[in-house]
């Protein structure tokens, strides 16, 4: 429903963008694909500016610009979420600290002969279920 000179160009750009996005999850975060995606966003936005300038009061043009803006925002959210994951080295450090803490608590309980209230509760609950 967009005006004809831009309609064909926008359709081709959207097809190219869709083909790029369907490329596979692992290939989506490569720098080349991200650069191509950004270039397509810029070209699509340039076409949206032309459509908005030709008919500023057009509802169709406004809806196209709004949906294009949402598409670009969602892509940026996806890229940001992909970058903001916790590194494996941090997870490994957390596991090591957890295991060492449990070993230290077990050693302390073995030296003193006492157990915490929680460990007695869980052990009595476990032993009633499985050893009775």
URZI-V687273 format. One record per run of one state. SS is the DSSP state (a for helix, b for strand, c for the rest). FROM is the first residue (numbers start at 1). TO is the last residue. Records with the same first field share a line. If there is no record, write none. Layout:
SS->FROM-TO  FROM-TO
This chain:
c->1-3  22-25  30-30  55-58  84-87  113-116  131-132
a->4-21  26-29  31-54  59-83  88-112  117-130
